[in-house]
Amino acid sequence: MWLTKRIVCLVLCASFAQGPLSKAHGQFGGIILDVYGMVSLAPGRKVLGLALGRGENIRFRVQDVVCQNPNFSTINFLSEVRHRRPSLYVKGADRHLGILREEEPEKRLLRLTGLYYPGARNFVLSRVRAVRPGERQEKRY
């Protein structure tokens, strides 16, 4: 029991020593991203195939990707995932995945916020929000 507590303490201390998780890298190598775009019907250069689980796939046309990490490049991100099938494995709460499943194609701009894990091409959603027409895409990082 004491060994388990000690390991947990060491892991927490190491994560806080590297800085707060609100920076560009999340826990265990994930990168915090805001992906702006909309559900799409047609394929295209900036259209990604998102695997939502249970054999469901949707197309998502990316308009912008915002990240705090100065080494992050939207072009590199798109070239890394665009030619893969599926492009990203999307995970998260059922309510977030439900919004994506029920969204009408080409209707409204969405902002997907979550952790992206490059090697596994996993994108873990923490928030899905519709962006209002006049709303500026905030570069909050």
N, CA, C and O atoms as a MOPAC input file, in Angstrom:
PM7 MOZYME 1SCF
protein

 N      0.81300 1    -1.19500 1     0.00000 1
 C      0.00000 1     0.00000 1     0.00000 1
 C      0.86200 1     1.26800 1     0.00000 1
 O      0.60800 1     2.20600 1    -0.75500 1
 N      1.88300 1     1.27600 1     0.85900 1
 C      2.73200 1     2.46500 1     0.92400 1
 C      3.47500 1     2.67000 1    -0.39000 1
 O      3.75500 1     3.80900 1    -0.76500 1
 N      3.79900 1     1.58600 1    -1.09600 1
 C      4.49000 1     1.69200 1    -2.37300 1
 C      3.59300 1     2.35300 1    -3.42400 1
 O      4.06200 1     3.16900 1    -4.21700 1
 N      2.32500 1     2.00700 1    -3.42900 1
 C      1.37300 1     2.60600 1    -4.36800 1
 C      1.24300 1     4.09500 1    -4.11000 1
 O      1.26200 1     4.89100 1    -5.04900 1
 N      1.11200 1     4.48400 1    -2.84500 1
 C      1.01100 1     5.91000 1    -2.49300 1
 C      2.26700 1     6.65700 1    -2.90300 1
 O      2.19600 1     7.78900 1    -3.38200 1
 N      3.40200 1     6.03300 1    -2.71700 1
 C      4.67300 1     6.67900 1    -3.06900 1
 C      4.79100 1     6.87200 1    -4.57900 1
 O      5.26300 1     7.91500 1    -5.03100 1
 N      4.37000 1     5.88000 1    -5.36200 1
 C      4.41700 1     5.98200 1    -6.82800 1
 C      3.48400 1     7.08800 1    -7.30500 1
 O      3.85800 1     7.88300 1    -8.16800 1
 N      2.27400 1     7.14800 1    -6.75200 1
 C      1.32700 1     8.20800 1    -7.12100 1
 C      1.91000 1     9.57200 1    -6.79400 1
 O      1.80300 1    10.50500 1    -7.58900 1
 N      2.52700 1     9.68800 1    -5.62600 1
 C      3.13700 1    10.95600 1    -5.22000 1
 C      4.25500 1    11.35500 1    -6.17900 1
 O      4.35800 1    12.52300 1    -6.55400 1
 N      5.08700 1    10.40500 1    -6.57700 1
 C      6.18200 1    10.69600 1    -7.50900 1
 C      5.65300 1    11.13600 1    -8.87300 1
 O      6.19500 1    12.05800 1    -9.48300 1
 N      4.60200 1    10.48500 1    -9.34800 1
 C      4.02700 1    10.85300 1   -10.64400 1
 C      3.44700 1    12.26300 1   -10.58400 1
 O      3.65200 1    13.05800 1   -11.50200 1
 N      2.72100 1    12.57700 1    -9.50500 1
 C      2.14200 1    13.91700 1    -9.37100 1
 C      3.22300 1    14.98000 1    -9.25800 1
 O      3.12400 1    16.03800 1    -9.87900 1
 N      4.24300 1    14.70700 1    -8.47700 1
 C      5.34000 1    15.66800 1    -8.32600 1
 C      6.04400 1    15.90300 1    -9.65800 1
 O      6.39100 1    17.03800 1    -9.98500 1
 N      6.25300 1    14.85700 1   -10.41100 1
 C      6.92100 1    14.99500 1   -11.70100 1
 C      6.07300 1    15.80200 1   -12.67900 1
 O      6.60900 1    16.59900 1   -13.44800 1
 N      4.75400 1    15.60300 1   -12.65900 1
 C      3.90200 1    16.34200 1   -13.59300 1
 C      3.83700 1    17.81600 1   -13.22600 1
 O      3.80200 1    18.66600 1   -14.11700 1
 N      3.81900 1    18.14300 1   -11.92800 1
 C      3.79800 1    19.54900 1   -11.53000 1
 C      5.14600 1    20.21900 1   -11.75200 1
 O      5.20100 1    21.42700 1   -11.98300 1
 N      6.21300 1    19.47100 1   -11.68800 1
 C      7.53500 1    20.03800 1   -11.92200 1
 C      7.70400 1    20.46300 1   -13.37900 1
 O      8.47800 1    21.37200 1   -13.67500 1
 N      6.98600 1    19.81200 1   -14.28000 1
 C      7.09900 1    20.16000 1   -15.69400 1
 C      6.25800 1    21.36700 1   -16.04600 1
 O      6.40400 1    21.90000 1   -17.14600 1
 N      5.39400 1    21.81700 1   -15.17300 1
 C      4.55400 1    22.97300 1   -15.44100 1
 C      3.09600 1    22.57100 1   -15.45600 1
 O      2.77000 1    21.38400 1   -15.46100 1
 N      2.20900 1    23.56900 1   -15.46200 1
 C      0.78400 1    23.26900 1   -15.41600 1
 C      0.29700 1    22.60900 1   -16.69900 1
 O      0.88200 1    22.79000 1   -17.76600 1
 N     -0.77400 1    21.84600 1   -16.57900 1
 C     -1.31700 1    21.13400 1   -17.72500 1
 C     -2.04800 1    22.05200 1   -18.68100 1
 O     -2.42200 1    21.61600 1   -19.77000 1
 N     -2.26700 1    23.31400 1   -18.31700 1
 C     -2.96300 1    24.23300 1   -19.20800 1
 C     -2.06600 1    24.68900 1   -20.35300 1
 O     -2.51500 1    25.38300 1   -21.26500 1
 N     -0.82100 1    24.30200 1   -20.30100 1
 C      0.06600 1    24.64100 1   -21.40900 1
 C     -0.19200 1    23.69700 1   -22.57000 1
 O     -1.15400 1    22.93000 1   -22.53600 1
 N      0.63400 1    23.73700 1   -23.58100 1
 C      0.37200 1    23.01000 1   -24.82300 1
 C      0.34500 1    21.50100 1   -24.66000 1
 O     -0.39200 1    20.82300 1   -25.37600 1
 N      1.11300 1    20.96800 1   -23.75700 1
 C      1.13600 1    19.51000 1   -23.60100 1
 C      0.29300 1    19.11100 1   -22.41200 1
 O      0.42200 1    19.66400 1   -21.32000 1
 N     -0.56400 1    18.15200 1   -22.64000 1
 C     -1.39000 1    17.60100 1   -21.57600 1
 C     -0.68700 1    16.42300 1   -20.95200 1
 O      0.51400 1    16.22400 1   -21.13500 1
 N     -1.44700 1    15.64600 1   -20.21500 1
 C     -0.87000 1    14.48600 1   -19.56300 1
 C     -0.40700 1    13.45900 1   -20.58100 1
 O     -1.07100 1    13.23000 1   -21.59300 1
 N      0.71300 1    12.85400 1   -20.31400 1
 C      1.24600 1    11.73300 1   -21.07300 1
 C      1.43800 1    12.05800 1   -22.55400 1
 O      1.18700 1    11.20100 1   -23.40100 1
 N      1.87200 1    13.26200 1   -22.88400 1
 C      2.25500 1    13.58900 1   -24.24600 1
 C      1.16600 1    14.10100 1   -25.14900 1
 O      1.42600 1    14.29900 1   -26.33600 1
 N     -0.03800 1    14.32800 1   -24.66700 1
 C     -1.10300 1    14.87700 1   -25.49800 1
 C     -0.89500 1    16.36300 1   -25.73100 1
 O     -0.30000 1    17.05300 1   -24.90400 1
 N     -1.38500 1    16.84400 1   -26.85100 1
 C     -1.28200 1    18.26000 1   -27.20100 1
 C     -2.68800 1    18.84300 1   -27.18500 1
 O     -3.58800 1    18.29800 1   -27.82500 1
 N     -2.89100 1    19.94400 1   -26.46200 1
 C     -4.19900 1    20.57200 1   -26.38700 1
 C     -4.45900 1    21.33500 1   -27.68200 1
 O     -3.68300 1    22.21200 1   -28.06100 1
 N     -5.55900 1    20.99400 1   -28.35800 1
 C     -5.91000 1    21.62100 1   -29.63600 1
 C     -7.33600 1    22.13600 1   -29.61100 1
 O     -8.20300 1    21.57400 1   -28.94100 1
 N     -7.57100 1    23.21500 1   -30.35200 1
 C     -8.90400 1    23.66800 1   -30.72000 1
 C     -8.99300 1    23.49700 1   -32.22500 1
 O     -8.24000 1    24.12300 1   -32.97200 1
 N     -9.91000 1    22.65200 1   -32.67200 1
 C    -10.08100 1    22.39700 1   -34.09700 1
 C    -11.40700 1    23.01700 1   -34.52200 1
 O    -12.46700 1    22.64200 1   -34.02000 1
 N    -11.34000 1    23.97200 1   -35.45600 1
 C    -12.52800 1    24.63500 1   -35.98100 1
 C    -12.87600 1    24.02500 1   -37.33300 1
 O    -12.00300 1    23.83100 1   -38.17900 1
 N    -14.15300 1    23.72500 1   -37.53000 1
 C    -14.57800 1    23.17400 1   -38.80600 1
 C    -16.03100 1    22.76600 1   -38.75400 1
 O    -16.76000 1    23.13000 1   -37.83200 1
 N    -16.45100 1    21.99900 1   -39.76300 1
 C    -17.83700 1    21.54400 1   -39.80800 1
 C    -17.92900 1    20.15300 1   -40.39300 1
 O    -17.06400 1    19.71200 1   -41.15000 1
 N    -19.00100 1    19.47300 1   -40.02300 1
 C    -19.26500 1    18.15900 1   -40.57300 1
 C    -19.51400 1    18.33200 1   -42.06000 1
 O    -20.21700 1    19.25600 1   -42.47000 1
 N    -18.94700 1    17.45600 1   -42.86400 1
 C    -18.98400 1    17.60200 1   -44.31100 1
 C    -19.49700 1    16.32900 1   -44.98000 1
 O    -19.39800 1    15.23500 1   -44.42400 1
 N    -20.03700 1    16.48900 1   -46.16200 1
 C    -20.45400 1    15.33400 1   -46.96300 1
 C    -19.38400 1    14.91800 1   -47.95900 1
 O    -19.14100 1    13.73100 1   -48.17500 1
 N    -18.75200 1    15.91000 1   -48.55600 1
 C    -17.81200 1    15.64800 1   -49.64600 1
 C    -16.37700 1    15.56500 1   -49.13500 1
 O    -16.01800 1    16.23500 1   -48.16800 1
 N    -15.56100 1    14.74200 1   -49.78600 1
 C    -14.13300 1    14.70700 1   -49.43600 1
 C    -13.43800 1    15.96500 1   -49.95100 1
 O    -13.97900 1    16.69400 1   -50.78300 1
 N    -12.25300 1    16.20100 1   -49.45300 1
 C    -11.49200 1    17.37100 1   -49.89600 1
 C    -10.12700 1    17.39900 1   -49.23900 1
 O     -9.77300 1    16.50700 1   -48.46800 1
 N     -9.36000 1    18.44400 1   -49.55800 1
 C     -7.98900 1    18.54900 1   -49.04000 1
 C     -7.92600 1    18.66900 1   -47.52900 1
 O     -7.04200 1    18.09500 1   -46.89500 1
 N     -8.86600 1    19.41700 1   -46.94300 1
 C     -8.85300 1    19.63700 1   -45.50000 1
 C     -9.94700 1    18.84300 1   -44.78500 1
 O    -10.34900 1    19.19900 1   -43.67700 1
 N    -10.42400 1    17.78300 1   -45.40900 1
 C    -11.47300 1    16.96500 1   -44.80700 1
 C    -10.83000 1    15.73500 1   -44.15800 1
 O    -10.08000 1    14.99200 1   -44.79100 1
 N    -11.14600 1    15.55000 1   -42.88900 1
 C    -10.62200 1    14.41900 1   -42.12900 1
 C    -11.73000 1    13.40700 1   -41.88200 1
 O    -12.89500 1    13.77600 1   -41.73400 1
 N    -11.36800 1    12.14800 1   -41.83900 1
 C    -12.30500 1    11.08800 1   -41.45800 1
 C    -12.17300 1    10.84700 1   -39.96900 1
 O    -11.10800 1    10.45600 1   -39.49000 1
 N    -13.26100 1    11.08100 1   -39.22500 1
 C    -13.24800 1    10.89800 1   -37.78000 1
 C    -13.96300 1     9.59700 1   -37.42800 1
 O    -15.12200 1     9.40500 1   -37.79800 1
 N    -13.28400 1     8.71300 1   -36.72000 1
 C    -13.88600 1     7.47300 1   -36.23600 1
 C    -14.44800 1     7.75000 1   -34.84600 1
 O    -13.70300 1     8.03700 1   -33.90900 1
 N    -15.77700 1     7.66200 1   -34.72200 1
 C    -16.44300 1     7.97900 1   -33.46100 1
 C    -16.70900 1     6.75400 1   -32.60500 1
 O    -17.32100 1     6.86600 1   -31.54200 1
 N    -16.26500 1     5.60200 1   -33.04300 1
 C    -16.52200 1     4.36900 1   -32.30900 1
 C    -17.76900 1     3.69100 1   -32.84600 1
 O    -18.52400 1     4.28100 1   -33.62000 1
 N    -17.98100 1     2.44800 1   -32.43300 1
 C    -19.11900 1     1.64900 1   -32.87800 1
 C    -19.22000 1     1.59800 1   -34.40000 1
 O    -20.32200 1     1.48500 1   -34.93600 1
 N    -18.10700 1     1.67800 1   -35.09800 1
 C    -18.09700 1     1.59600 1   -36.55600 1
 C    -18.59300 1     2.84600 1   -37.25800 1
 O    -18.80500 1     2.82600 1   -38.47100 1
 N    -18.78300 1     3.93000 1   -36.52700 1
 C    -19.28200 1     5.17600 1   -37.12300 1
 C    -18.12000 1     6.06100 1   -37.55500 1
 O    -17.17300 1     6.28100 1   -36.79900 1
 N    -18.20800 1     6.55600 1   -38.76700 1
 C    -17.23200 1     7.49700 1   -39.29200 1
 C    -17.97100 1     8.69600 1   -39.86400 1
 O    -19.02100 1     8.54800 1   -40.49000 1
 N    -17.41600 1     9.89200 1   -39.64400 1
 C    -17.96100 1    11.09900 1   -40.26300 1
 C    -16.81600 1    11.86900 1   -40.90000 1
 O    -15.65200 1    11.68700 1   -40.54500 1
 N    -17.16300 1    12.72100 1   -41.83700 1
 C    -16.17000 1    13.62500 1   -42.44200 1
 C    -16.26700 1    14.97100 1   -41.74700 1
 O    -17.35700 1    15.45400 1   -41.43800 1
 N    -15.10200 1    15.56900 1   -41.50500 1
 C    -15.03700 1    16.86400 1   -40.82700 1
 C    -14.06600 1    17.75300 1   -41.58900 1
 O    -12.87900 1    17.44500 1   -41.69000 1
 N    -14.58400 1    18.87500 1   -42.13100 1
 C    -13.74300 1    19.81400 1   -42.88400 1
 C    -13.12500 1    20.82200 1   -41.92200 1
 O    -13.83800 1    21.59600 1   -41.28400 1
 N    -11.81700 1    20.81100 1   -41.82200 1
 C    -11.07600 1    21.65900 1   -40.89700 1
 C    -10.85700 1    23.03600 1   -41.51900 1
 O    -10.39800 1    23.15500 1   -42.65500 1
 N    -11.19700 1    24.07800 1   -40.74700 1
 C    -10.93500 1    25.44200 1   -41.19200 1
 C     -9.72800 1    26.04200 1   -40.48800 1
 O     -8.99400 1    26.84200 1   -41.06800 1
 N     -9.52900 1    25.65200 1   -39.23800 1
 C     -8.39700 1    26.19700 1   -38.48800 1
 C     -8.08500 1    25.26900 1   -37.32000 1
 O     -8.96600 1    24.58800 1   -36.79600 1
 N     -6.82100 1    25.25500 1   -36.92400 1
 C     -6.38600 1    24.50200 1   -35.74900 1
 C     -5.55800 1    25.46100 1   -34.90400 1
 O     -4.60800 1    26.07000 1   -35.39400 1
 N     -5.92400 1    25.59000 1   -33.62900 1
 C     -5.24100 1    26.51600 1   -32.73300 1
 C     -4.55500 1    25.71100 1   -31.63900 1
 O     -5.16000 1    24.83300 1   -31.02400 1
 N     -3.27600 1    26.02300 1   -31.40600 1
 C     -2.48300 1    25.33500 1   -30.39200 1
 C     -1.50400 1    26.32100 1   -29.77700 1
 O     -0.99900 1    27.21200 1   -30.46100 1
 N     -1.23800 1    26.16300 1   -28.49200 1
 C     -0.31000 1    27.04100 1   -27.78400 1
 C      1.15000 1    26.71400 1   -28.10800 1
 O      2.00800 1    27.59600 1   -28.06800 1
 N      1.42300 1    25.48600 1   -28.42000 1
 C      2.78600 1    25.03400 1   -28.65200 1
 C      3.38700 1    25.74800 1   -29.86600 1
 O      2.85000 1    25.62700 1   -30.96700 1
 N      4.48300 1    26.48500 1   -29.69500 1
 C      5.08500 1    27.19700 1   -30.82400 1
 C      5.65600 1    26.26400 1   -31.89700 1
 O      5.86700 1    26.68700 1   -33.03300 1
 N      5.90200 1    25.01400 1   -31.54700 1
 C      6.43200 1    24.04200 1   -32.50800 1
 C      5.33500 1    23.35100 1   -33.30400 1
 O      5.61700 1    22.61500 1   -34.25000 1
 N      4.08000 1    23.58700 1   -32.92000 1
 C      2.96400 1    22.93900 1   -33.60500 1
 C      2.69000 1    23.65300 1   -34.92500 1
 O      2.70400 1    24.88200 1   -34.99400 1
 N      2.44400 1    22.87600 1   -35.95800 1
 C      2.13400 1    23.40800 1   -37.27900 1
 C      0.85800 1    22.76300 1   -37.79300 1
 O      0.74600 1    21.53800 1   -37.83900 1
 N     -0.10200 1    23.59200 1   -38.17800 1
 C     -1.35400 1    23.08000 1   -38.73400 1
 C     -1.09400 1    22.27500 1   -39.99800 1
 O     -1.72000 1    21.23800 1   -40.21600 1
 N     -0.18600 1    22.74000 1   -40.81800 1
 C      0.13700 1    22.04000 1   -42.07000 1
 C      0.69600 1    20.65500 1   -41.78000 1
 O      0.31000 1    19.68000 1   -42.42500 1
 N      1.60400 1    20.56300 1   -40.81200 1
 C      2.16200 1    19.25800 1   -40.44500 1
 C      1.09500 1    18.34300 1   -39.84600 1
 O      1.06500 1    17.14400 1   -40.12700 1
 N      0.22500 1    18.91600 1   -39.02100 1
 C     -0.85900 1    18.13500 1   -38.43300 1
 C     -1.75100 1    17.54500 1   -39.52000 1
 O     -2.05600 1    16.35300 1   -39.49500 1
 N     -2.17000 1    18.37800 1   -40.47400 1
 C     -3.04400 1    17.90300 1   -41.54700 1
 C     -2.34300 1    16.87600 1   -42.43000 1
 O     -2.96100 1    15.89200 1   -42.83700 1
 N     -1.07300 1    17.08700 1   -42.73000 1
 C     -0.37100 1    16.12600 1   -43.58400 1
 C     -0.15300 1    14.79400 1   -42.85600 1
 O     -0.08400 1    13.74000 1   -43.48700 1
 N     -0.04700 1    14.85000 1   -41.53400 1
 C      0.14500 1    13.62400 1   -40.74800 1
 C     -1.12000 1    12.77300 1   -40.70200 1
 O     -1.04200 1    11.54600 1   -40.77100 1
 N     -2.28000 1    13.40800 1   -40.58700 1
 C     -3.50700 1    12.64500 1   -40.37200 1
 C     -4.39400 1    12.52900 1   -41.60800 1
 O     -5.22800 1    11.62600 1   -41.67900 1
 N     -4.23600 1    13.40700 1   -42.56200 1
 C     -5.16200 1    13.48700 1   -43.69100 1
 C     -5.19100 1    12.21800 1   -44.54000 1
 O     -6.26400 1    11.81300 1   -44.98500 1
 N     -4.06700 1    11.59300 1   -44.77200 1
 C     -3.99700 1    10.44700 1   -45.67600 1
 C     -4.21600 1     9.10800 1   -44.96600 1
 O     -4.04800 1     8.05200 1   -45.57600 1
 N     -4.58100 1     9.14300 1   -43.70900 1
 C     -4.83700 1     7.92200 1   -42.94600 1
 C     -6.33700 1     7.65800 1   -42.90700 1
 O     -7.14300 1     8.58600 1   -42.97300 1
 N     -6.70200 1     6.39000 1   -42.80100 1
 C     -8.11900 1     6.02800 1   -42.69200 1
 C     -8.32500 1     5.21300 1   -41.44700 1
 O     -7.80000 1     4.10200 1   -41.38000 1
 N     -9.03600 1     5.66900 1   -40.47300 1
 C     -9.55100 1     7.02300 1   -40.32600 1
 C     -8.42900 1     7.99100 1   -39.97100 1
 O     -7.35600 1     7.58700 1   -39.52300 1
 N     -8.69600 1     9.26200 1   -40.17900 1
 C     -7.69100 1    10.29000 1   -39.87600 1
 C     -7.44300 1    10.38200 1   -38.37600 1
 O     -6.29600 1    10.43100 1   -37.93000 1
 N     -8.52400 1    10.40300 1   -37.60100 1
 C     -8.43000 1    10.50100 1   -36.14300 1
 C     -9.43200 1     9.56000 1   -35.49300 1
 O    -10.53800 1     9.35400 1   -35.99500 1
 N     -9.02300 1     9.00100 1   -34.37700 1
 C     -9.93000 1     8.22300 1   -33.54100 1
 C    -10.42300 1     9.17200 1   -32.45300 1
 O     -9.66000 1     9.54600 1   -31.56200 1
 N    -11.68900 1     9.56100 1   -32.52100 1
 C    -12.24300 1    10.53400 1   -31.58700 1
 C    -12.88000 1     9.79700 1   -30.41600 1
 O    -13.69100 1     8.88800 1   -30.59500 1
 N    -12.49300 1    10.21300 1   -29.21700 1
 C    -13.01400 1     9.62300 1   -27.98400 1
 C    -13.50700 1    10.76100 1   -27.10400 1
 O    -13.17300 1    11.92400 1   -27.32800 1
 N    -14.28800 1    10.42100 1   -26.12200 1
 C    -14.78400 1    11.43600 1   -25.20300 1
 C    -16.13400 1    11.06700 1   -24.64400 1
 O    -16.61500 1     9.94800 1   -24.82300 1
 N    -16.74300 1    12.02500 1   -23.95800 1
 C    -18.05400 1    11.80900 1   -23.34700 1
 C    -19.10400 1    11.56900 1   -24.43200 1
 O    -19.00800 1    12.10600 1   -25.53500 1
 N    -20.10300 1    10.75900 1   -24.10200 1
 C    -21.16900 1    10.45300 1   -25.05500 1
 C    -21.88900 1    11.71000 1   -25.53800 1
 O    -22.30900 1    11.76800 1   -26.69400 1
 N    -22.04000 1    12.71900 1   -24.67300 1
 C    -22.73600 1    13.94600 1   -25.10100 1
 C    -21.94400 1    14.67900 1   -26.18200 1
 O    -22.54000 1    15.24500 1   -27.09800 1
 N    -20.61600 1    14.67900 1   -26.09400 1
 C    -19.79200 1    15.33200 1   -27.11700 1
 C    -19.85200 1    14.55600 1   -28.43300 1
 O    -20.01100 1    15.14400 1   -29.50300 1
 N    -19.72600 1    13.25200 1   -28.34300 1
 C    -19.79600 1    12.42500 1   -29.54500 1
 C    -21.19600 1    12.48700 1   -30.15800 1
 O    -21.34300 1    12.44400 1   -31.38000 1
 N    -22.22200 1    12.58700 1   -29.31400 1
 C    -23.59500 1    12.70700 1   -29.79700 1
 C    -23.81900 1    13.97200 1   -30.60200 1
 O    -24.54600 1    13.95400 1   -31.59600 1
 N    -23.20400 1    15.06900 1   -30.18900 1
 C    -23.31700 1    16.32600 1   -30.94200 1
 C    -22.74800 1    16.13800 1   -32.34100 1
 O    -23.34600 1    16.58300 1   -33.32000 1
 N    -21.60300 1    15.48700 1   -32.44000 1
 C    -20.99600 1    15.24500 1   -33.75600 1
 C    -21.85000 1    14.30500 1   -34.60400 1
 O    -22.00900 1    14.52100 1   -35.80600 1
 N    -22.39600 1    13.27000 1   -33.98200 1
 C    -23.22800 1    12.31500 1   -34.72400 1
 C    -24.48500 1    12.96000 1   -35.28200 1
 O    -24.89700 1    12.64900 1   -36.40000 1
 N    -25.09800 1    13.85100 1   -34.52000 1
 C    -26.37400 1    14.45600 1   -34.89400 1
 C    -26.23900 1    15.72700 1   -35.72500 1
 O    -27.23700 1    16.24500 1   -36.22700 1
 N    -25.04100 1    16.22700 1   -35.87200 1
 C    -24.83100 1    17.49100 1   -36.59500 1
 C    -25.16800 1    17.33200 1   -38.07600 1
 O    -24.76200 1    16.36400 1   -38.72000 1
 N    -25.91900 1    18.29900 1   -38.60200 1
 C    -26.23800 1    18.30600 1   -40.03100 1
 C    -25.00800 1    18.77600 1   -40.80700 1
 O    -24.37600 1    19.75900 1   -40.42100 1
 N    -24.66400 1    18.09000 1   -41.89100 1
 C    -23.49100 1    18.47500 1   -42.68000 1
 C    -23.61900 1    19.88500 1   -43.27000 1
 O    -24.69200 1    20.30900 1   -43.70000 1
 N    -22.50000 1    20.58300 1   -43.27200 1
 C    -22.38200 1    21.90500 1   -43.89300 1
 C    -23.31200 1    22.94500 1   -43.26900 1
 O    -23.64200 1    23.92900 1   -43.93000 1
 N    -23.74700 1    22.76200 1   -42.01400 1
 C    -24.69400 1    23.67800 1   -41.39300 1
 C    -24.02600 1    24.76900 1   -40.57400 1
 O    -24.28600 1    25.95200 1   -40.79300 1
 N    -23.16500 1    24.38700 1   -39.63200 1
 C    -22.58900 1    25.38600 1   -38.73300 1
 C    -21.16100 1    25.02700 1   -38.35100 1
 O    -20.75500 1    23.86500 1   -38.38700 1
 N    -20.42400 1    26.04900 1   -37.98900 1
 C    -19.03200 1    25.89700 1   -37.59300 1
 C    -18.97200 1    25.38600 1   -36.15600 1
 O    -19.66000 1    25.90000 1   -35.27400 1
 N    -18.14100 1    24.37000 1   -35.93300 1
 C    -17.96100 1    23.80300 1   -34.60000 1
 C    -16.53000 1    24.02100 1   -34.12700 1
 O    -15.59500 1    24.11700 1   -34.92100 1
 N    -16.39300 1    24.09700 1   -32.82200 1
 C    -15.06800 1    24.16200 1   -32.20400 1
 C    -14.91300 1    22.92000 1   -31.34500 1
 O    -15.63500 1    22.74500 1   -30.36400 1
 N    -13.97100 1    22.05600 1   -31.71100 1
 C    -13.68000 1    20.84100 1   -30.96000 1
 C    -12.42500 1    21.08800 1   -30.13200 1
 O    -11.37000 1    21.39500 1   -30.68600 1
 N    -12.52800 1    20.95900 1   -28.83400 1
 C    -11.38800 1    21.15400 1   -27.94200 1
 C    -11.05100 1    19.81900 1   -27.30700 1
 O    -11.93400 1    19.10000 1   -26.84100 1
 N     -9.75700 1    19.49100 1   -27.29200 1
 C     -9.35700 1    18.23700 1   -26.68000 1
 C     -7.87300 1    17.98900 1   -26.75900 1
 O     -7.10100 1    18.84400 1   -27.19300 1
 N     -7.48800 1    16.81000 1   -26.33400 1
 C     -6.08400 1    16.38700 1   -26.35700 1
 C     -5.84400 1    15.51000 1   -27.57800 1
 O     -6.57600 1    14.55300 1   -27.83000 1
 N     -4.81100 1    15.85500 1   -28.32500 1
 C     -4.41700 1    15.08400 1   -29.49800 1
 C     -3.14700 1    14.31800 1   -29.15800 1
 O     -2.17300 1    14.89500 1   -28.67400 1
 N     -3.16700 1    13.00700 1   -29.41800 1
 C     -2.01200 1    12.14900 1   -29.18500 1
 C     -1.46500 1    11.73200 1   -30.54800 1
 O     -2.03600 1    10.85500 1   -31.19600 1
 N     -0.36100 1    12.35300 1   -30.99500 1
 C      0.13200 1    12.17300 1   -32.35900 1
 C      0.41900 1    10.73400 1   -32.77300 1
 O     -0.01600 1    10.32400 1   -33.84900 1
 N      1.10700 1     9.97800 1   -31.99500 1
 C      1.48100 1     8.63300 1   -32.41200 1
 C      0.28900 1     7.72200 1   -32.64800 1
 O      0.29100 1     6.91500 1   -33.57700 1
 N     -0.71600 1     7.85000 1   -31.81700 1
 C     -1.88900 1     6.98300 1   -31.91700 1
 C     -3.00700 1     7.60600 1   -32.74600 1
 O     -3.98700 1     6.93500 1   -33.07000 1
 N     -2.86900 1     8.87600 1   -33.08900 1
 C     -3.89700 1     9.64400 1   -33.81700 1
 C     -5.21800 1     9.66200 1   -33.04500 1
 O     -6.29600 1     9.65800 1   -33.63900 1
 N     -5.11900 1     9.68200 1   -31.71500 1
 C     -6.30000 1     9.78200 1   -30.86600 1
 C     -6.56800 1    11.24800 1   -30.55900 1
 O     -5.64400 1    12.02400 1   -30.31300 1
 N     -7.84100 1    11.61500 1   -30.57600 1
 C     -8.26500 1    12.96400 1   -30.19700 1
 C     -9.34400 1    12.79300 1   -29.14000 1
 O    -10.44500 1    12.33000 1   -29.44000 1
 N     -9.02900 1    13.16600 1   -27.89800 1
 C     -9.94500 1    12.99800 1   -26.77200 1
 C    -10.64700 1    14.33400 1   -26.53200 1
 O    -10.03800 1    15.30300 1   -26.07900 1
 N    -11.93700 1    14.36000 1   -26.84500 1
 C    -12.71600 1    15.59200 1   -26.73900 1
 C    -12.98500 1    15.95700 1   -25.29300 1
 O    -13.32000 1    15.10000 1   -24.47500 1
 N    -12.83700 1    17.23100 1   -24.98500 1
 C    -13.23400 1    17.73600 1   -23.68100 1
 C    -14.37100 1    18.73700 1   -23.82500 1
 O    -15.05900 1    19.05500 1   -22.85500 1
 N    -14.56500 1    19.24200 1   -25.07100 1
 C    -15.62100 1    20.22500 1   -25.30000 1
 C    -15.94900 1    20.29200 1   -26.78700 1
 O    -15.05700 1    20.24200 1   -27.63400 1
 N    -17.24500 1    20.40600 1   -27.09500 1
 C    -17.71300 1    20.64500 1   -28.45600 1
 C    -18.68100 1    21.81100 1   -28.36600 1
 O    -19.63600 1    21.77900 1   -27.59000 1
 N    -18.43100 1    22.84200 1   -29.16600 1
 C    -19.25500 1    24.04200 1   -29.08300 1
 C    -19.48400 1    24.60000 1   -30.47400 1
 O    -18.57100 1    24.62900 1   -31.29900 1
 N    -20.70700 1    25.04400 1   -30.73200 1
 C    -21.01000 1    25.71100 1   -31.99700 1
 C    -20.48500 1    27.14000 1   -31.93000 1
 O    -20.64600 1    27.82600 1   -30.92100 1
 N    -19.86100 1    27.57600 1   -33.01000 1
 C    -19.33000 1    28.93100 1   -33.08200 1
 C    -20.36200 1    29.78500 1   -33.80700 1
 O    -20.79300 1    29.44700 1   -34.90900 1
 N    -20.75800 1    30.90200 1   -33.17900 1
 C    -21.75400 1    31.78600 1   -33.78700 1
 C    -21.17000 1    32.47200 1   -35.00900 1
 O    -19.96200 1    32.70000 1   -35.07000 1
 N    -22.03100 1    32.81200 1   -36.00800 1
 C    -21.55200 1    33.35500 1   -37.28400 1
 C    -20.59700 1    34.54000 1   -37.17300 1
 O    -19.58400 1    34.54800 1   -37.87300 1
 N    -20.85400 1    35.52100 1   -36.35000 1
 C    -19.97300 1    36.68500 1   -36.28400 1
 C    -18.83100 1    36.54300 1   -35.30600 1
 O    -17.98100 1    37.42700 1   -35.20500 1
 N    -18.80500 1    35.43700 1   -34.58500 1
 C    -17.81200 1    35.23300 1   -33.53900 1
 C    -16.42600 1    34.99000 1   -34.11500 1
 O    -16.24100 1    34.18900 1   -35.03000 1
 N    -15.47000 1    35.69800 1   -33.55800 1
 C    -14.08700 1    35.53800 1   -33.99700 1
 C    -13.49900 1    34.27000 1   -33.39100 1
 O    -13.79600 1    33.92700 1   -32.24700 1
 N    -12.68100 1    33.59100 1   -34.14300 1
 C    -11.98700 1    32.42600 1   -33.60400 1
 C    -10.87300 1    32.94000 1   -32.70300 1
 O     -9.84400 1    33.42500 1   -33.17400 1
 N    -11.09700 1    32.82700 1   -31.40600 1
 C    -10.15600 1    33.40100 1   -30.46800 1
 C     -8.87100 1    32.58800 1   -30.39400 1
 O     -8.89400 1    31.35900 1   -30.32900 1
 N     -7.77900 1    33.28400 1   -30.40700 1
 C     -6.46700 1    32.66700 1   -30.24100 1
 C     -6.09900 1    32.83500 1   -28.77800 1
 O     -5.24600 1    33.65000 1   -28.42800 1
 N     -6.76400 1    32.04200 1   -27.91600 1
 C     -6.63200 1    32.24200 1   -26.49200 1
 C     -5.34400 1    31.70400 1   -25.91600 1
 O     -5.05900 1    31.92800 1   -24.74000 1
 N     -4.57300 1    31.01500 1   -26.69400 1
 C     -3.34100 1    30.43800 1   -26.14300 1
 C     -2.22200 1    31.41100 1   -26.29600 1
 O     -1.09400 1    31.12200 1   -25.89600 1

